[in-house]
């Protein structure tokens, strides 16, 4: 579903499109945009990678790609816009895979990453990827050469550790905030200025309930939205 929020007081649905598979069992979908295209994946059923041309908005969106050749399921995706690469996490093909978007309507596989069994979510900037690997913790990997990744740092044991779910990097690249997807786990704020020595400098919770779960964090300016 695509909404026009140009006038926040009068937002409306501009268009919608069906996923490759649908039903009550469909729980996780993820979407990212790049150069006027929307990339859509799903983590359940017999799905596909879908690509939509957004250039016709606010009138409509147009599907230009719908195929399961690269993968049929993915939990999340992230796009490094500077490098024009799509990272697909937790696919039916591997724990994490990297695709070139030099042609935004025709992704090309660059490499499958086998450094950890599973990547749940991630954040990338300038070929450096912060990998949220569940019970394996956090890994930071240089993918300048996708076929020869270099691990730059990791945080595999830390206080109040849970299922390392997702995170976000600030604009200056020295603070990374991540969430452990467990009841009552605190959000971790990390100093990543030295990737060889990642330090948790503070933690926070909602202060509402011990059963709260921090699921995703997004940094914009000096604020983190959780």
BABARO-737688 format. One record per residue (C-alpha): x, y, z. Coordinates in steps of 0.001 Angstrom, whole numbers, plus 524288, in hexadecimal, padded with zeros to 5 digits. Layout:
% residues N
XYZ ...
END
This chain:
% residues 226
800008000080000 8058480D437FBF0 800888198780295 801E1827AE7FE76 8051E82F7280ACE 8085683C5980427 7FD548423180C38 7FE2C83A9881915 7F06983E8A81CEE 7EADF838C581071 7F33082CCF80DDC 7ED888230080454 7F10C8161A7FDF8 7F69D818DC7F088 7F79B80AAB7EC45 7F98C7FCBC7F0F6 7FF017F0357EB4C 7FDCE7E1EC7EF08 8092A7DA3F7F476 80D507CE1E7ED13 807237C5D47F7BA 7FC3D7C9BE800F9 7F5297C42680CC0 7F3F07C48A81B75 8014D7BDE381CA4 8083B7C9A681686 80E7F7D0C382203 81AF67D75B81D5B 81C857E00281167 827277EA1380F1D 828A57F54E80580 833D67FE41801A4 834AE808967F6F8 83FD380C087EDD1 8404C8158B7E25C 831A5816097E0B3 82F598077F7E258 82948800067EDAB 82EB67F2927F121 825867E9477F847 827E47DC247FEE3 8209E7D2C8807B7 825317C8BC811B2 81A377BEDB81060 813D27B6B6805D6 817CE7B5107F7AA 81B8E7C3177F55D 8249F7CADC7EC70 82CC37D7167EB76 823FD7E1BB7E605 828547EED37E060 81F217FA4F7DE10 8217C806857D5F3 81D35812317DE3B 81EF781C977D3C9 8106081CE67D0CF 80CA2820EA7DEA3 80448826D27E416 7FBBD8206A7D9B7 8004A812427DA98 80B81808A37DC18 80FB27FF297D163 815797F1B27D3A7 821757EF707CB19 827177E3117D145 820FC7D7747D846 829887CB5A7D8E1 82E447C0E77E25F 83AC17BD827DB00 843A27C4EF7E464 83BD67C0FE7F078 82DD57BE137F41B 82E627C2DD8022B 835EE7CD34809B1 833DD7D2678175B 8395B7E00C814D1 840AD7E7AE80A76 849A67F36D80AED 84EC67FBA27FFA4 85C0B802367FF9D 8581C80D2C7F66C 865FC812277F41A 86A78804D27EF65 85D5B801327E933 85CDD7F4477F066 851977ECF97F67C 854517E48880269 84A387D9EB804ED 849F97D40F81291 8451A7C6B48168D 841807C1DD8090D 83E6F7B3FC804FD 84B847B4347FDBD 854E27B88F80893 8562A7BFE38154E 858C47CC5F80DA9 85AF87CF747FF41 85F857DB567F790 85A0A7DFCA7EA78 85E167EA817E112 853C67F4AF7DD86 85BB17FB3B7D2D8 84FDB7F8187CA98 8452B7FB007D49E 83B507F2647CD79 8444E7E6967CC66 84BBC7E2EE7D8DF 857D27DA797D737 85D6C7D18A7E1B7 86AFE7D5B87E63A 86D447CC4C7F17D 8674C7C4427FC61 86D107C7B4809B4 870817BB9C81181 877C87C1ED81CE6 86C6F7BF878264B 861387B5C48258D 856857C00F82521 855007CED4823F2 848017D3CC82933 8495A7E21882572 854057EBD682229 858567F9B281F56 8622F7FD09814AA 8698780949810B9 874B680A6380700 876A37FB9A80625 877457FA0B81501 86C517F1A981A75 867AE7F09B82876 861EA7E2F482942 857D67DF748339B 8598A7D0D98350A 850067CCBB83F9B 856927C4B684A3D 863A37C62E84327 863B57D4BA84673 868887E01483E2C 8729A7DF6583341 8783B7EA9482B37 87D1D7E64881DDD 8839E7ED4F8127E 87D3D7E8F2805BC 885127F1747FC74 8882D7E4A77F5A7 87BD87DC777F7F2 883337D0017F49B 88DA37D2B07FEF2 886FE7D91C80AB7 88F657DDEA815F6 88A507DDBF82402 88DC77EAD582A2F 887E77E89B8379D 87DE57E12E83F83 876437E15084C28 872CC7D35184F67 8721F7D46885E40 86C587E04686527 863F77E3C387101 855427E14F87058 857737D97A863E8 84C067D3E785C66 848577D17284E4A 84FCE7DBE3846B2 844DF7E09083DE9 847B27ED7883704 84F137FA47837F3 8522A80775831DB 85E5480FE482FF9 85E7C81E8483267 8625C8282B827BA 87059829E082C88 8727D81B4282D5F 8773D81AB183B6E 86AB68169784288 8631180A2F83FC7 85662806D8846CE 851197F8FA846D3 8459E7F16984C61 845147E3E18525F 837DF7DDEE84F16 8347E7D88985C76 82B197DCA486727 8311F7E6F986FDA 83E517E7CD86912 844547F55F868DA 847C07FCAC85C5C 8567C7FDB785AF3 85D9780A24856BF 86B2F806F7851A9 8778E80E8984EDE 87C2480905841CD 886E7812F283F1A 890758079A840D8 88A767FB8983A9D 894F57F327840AC 8900A7F71784E24 881497F95D84DB0 87C6D7FEAF85AB2 86EA17FF948602E 86E6780D3386624 8603E80DBC86ABE 853658065986AB2 8451D80A3986B41 837868048D86C59 829CC809A486A2F 827E880AC0878CF 81A13805F8876A1 81A637F755878D1 8241C7EC6487B3C 81D377E50787051 8205D7EF5F86608 828307EB0185A27 830817F48B85266 82F197EFCB8446E 835167FA0983B56 83CD78068C83D2C 83E998118583343 8478581D3D8354E 8443882A8082F7C 84C9E835F8833C8 84E688356284285 8429682CA7844E1 8409581E0484492 832E48194D84155 8300B80BE28472B 
END
